[in-house]
Amino acid sequence: ETTRCAVELKVLIEQMREQIQNIE
């Protein structure tokens, strides 16, 4: 369970990073 949550968090962070780069 914990590892799955960590993986989902990692994916969310990566998506946010891409969105920020697109804004810039």
N, CA, C and O atoms as a MOPAC input file, in Angstrom:
PM7 MOZYME 1SCF
protein

 N      0.84000 1    -1.20700 1     0.00000 1
 C      0.00000 1     0.00000 1     0.00000 1
 C      0.87900 1     1.26400 1     0.00000 1
 O      0.68400 1     2.17300 1    -0.80700 1
 N      1.83700 1     1.29400 1     0.91200 1
 C      2.68400 1     2.49700 1     1.00900 1
 C      3.44500 1     2.74100 1    -0.28900 1
 O      3.52600 1     3.86900 1    -0.77500 1
 N      4.00000 1     1.66900 1    -0.83800 1
 C      4.78000 1     1.84800 1    -2.07600 1
 C      3.87100 1     2.34200 1    -3.19600 1
 O      4.27500 1     3.18300 1    -3.99800 1
 N      2.65000 1     1.82600 1    -3.25500 1
 C      1.72800 1     2.26600 1    -4.31200 1
 C      1.43900 1     3.75800 1    -4.15000 1
 O      1.42400 1     4.49700 1    -5.13400 1
 N      1.21600 1     4.19400 1    -2.93800 1
 C      0.95800 1     5.62300 1    -2.68600 1
 C      2.16700 1     6.43900 1    -3.12600 1
 O      2.02300 1     7.48700 1    -3.75500 1
 N      3.34800 1     5.95800 1    -2.79500 1
 C      4.57100 1     6.68700 1    -3.15400 1
 C      4.68200 1     6.80000 1    -4.66900 1
 O      5.03600 1     7.85500 1    -5.19400 1
 N      4.38100 1     5.71400 1    -5.36500 1
 C      4.46500 1     5.73600 1    -6.83500 1
 C      3.45700 1     6.72700 1    -7.39700 1
 O      3.78200 1     7.49800 1    -8.30000 1
 N      2.24700 1     6.71400 1    -6.87600 1
 C      1.22500 1     7.65100 1    -7.37500 1
 C      1.66500 1     9.08800 1    -7.12000 1
 O      1.48300 1     9.95800 1    -7.97200 1
 N      2.24500 1     9.33800 1    -5.94300 1
 C      2.72700 1    10.68700 1    -5.63000 1
 C      3.80900 1    11.08800 1    -6.62100 1
 O      3.81800 1    12.21000 1    -7.12600 1
 N      4.72400 1    10.15900 1    -6.89600 1
 C      5.81600 1    10.45500 1    -7.83100 1
 C      5.25000 1    10.83600 1    -9.19000 1
 O      5.70700 1    11.79600 1    -9.81200 1
 N      4.25800 1    10.08600 1    -9.64800 1
 C      3.65200 1    10.37600 1   -10.95900 1
 C      3.00400 1    11.75700 1   -10.93900 1
 O      3.14700 1    12.52800 1   -11.88800 1
 N      2.29400 1    12.06800 1    -9.86200 1
 C      1.63700 1    13.37700 1    -9.77100 1
 C      2.67300 1    14.49000 1    -9.82400 1
 O      2.48800 1    15.48400 1   -10.52500 1
 N      3.76900 1    14.32200 1    -9.08000 1
 C      4.81900 1    15.35400 1    -9.06000 1
 C      5.39700 1    15.53200 1   -10.45700 1
 O      5.62400 1    16.65700 1   -10.90100 1
 N      5.63600 1    14.42100 1   -11.14900 1
 C      6.19800 1    14.52100 1   -12.50700 1
 C      5.23200 1    15.26800 1   -13.41800 1
 O      5.65600 1    16.09600 1   -14.22400 1
 N      3.94200 1    14.98100 1   -13.29800 1
 C      2.95100 1    15.67100 1   -14.13700 1
 C      2.95000 1    17.16800 1   -13.82600 1
 O      2.87900 1    17.99400 1   -14.73600 1
 N      3.02900 1    17.51300 1   -12.54400 1
 C      3.05900 1    18.93000 1   -12.16200 1
 C      4.29200 1    19.60100 1   -12.75300 1
 O      4.21800 1    20.72500 1   -13.24800 1
 N      5.42700 1    18.90600 1   -12.69900 1
 C      6.65900 1    19.47500 1   -13.26400 1
 C      6.46100 1    19.78200 1   -14.74200 1
 O      6.83800 1    20.85500 1   -15.21100 1
 N      5.87200 1    18.84600 1   -15.47600 1
 C      5.66100 1    19.05900 1   -16.91300 1
 C      4.75800 1    20.26800 1   -17.13900 1
 O      5.01000 1    21.07000 1   -18.03800 1
 N      3.71200 1    20.40300 1   -16.33300 1
 C      2.80100 1    21.54000 1   -16.49500 1
 C      3.54500 1    22.84500 1   -16.24000 1
 O      3.36000 1    23.81900 1   -16.97000 1
 N      4.38300 1    22.87000 1   -15.20800 1
 C      5.14400 1    24.08900 1   -14.89000 1
 C      6.07200 1    24.43500 1   -16.04700 1
 O      6.18700 1    25.60100 1   -16.42200 1
 N      6.73600 1    23.42800 1   -16.61500 1
 C      7.64500 1    23.68300 1   -17.73500 1
 C      6.85200 1    24.22900 1   -18.92000 1
 O      7.32800 1    25.11600 1   -19.62900 1
 N      5.65400 1    23.70800 1   -19.13800 1
 C      4.83700 1    24.18100 1   -20.26200 1
 C      4.46700 1    25.64500 1   -20.05200 1
 O      4.44800 1    26.42000 1   -21.00800 1
 N      4.17000 1    26.03300 1   -18.80700 1
 C      3.80900 1    27.42700 1   -18.52600 1
 C      4.98800 1    28.33400 1   -18.83900 1
 O      4.82600 1    29.40500 1   -19.42300 1
 N      6.18200 1    27.89100 1   -18.44200 1
 C      7.37800 1    28.69400 1   -18.70800 1
 C      7.68000 1    28.64500 1   -20.20400 1
 O      8.64900 1    29.25300 1   -20.65900 1

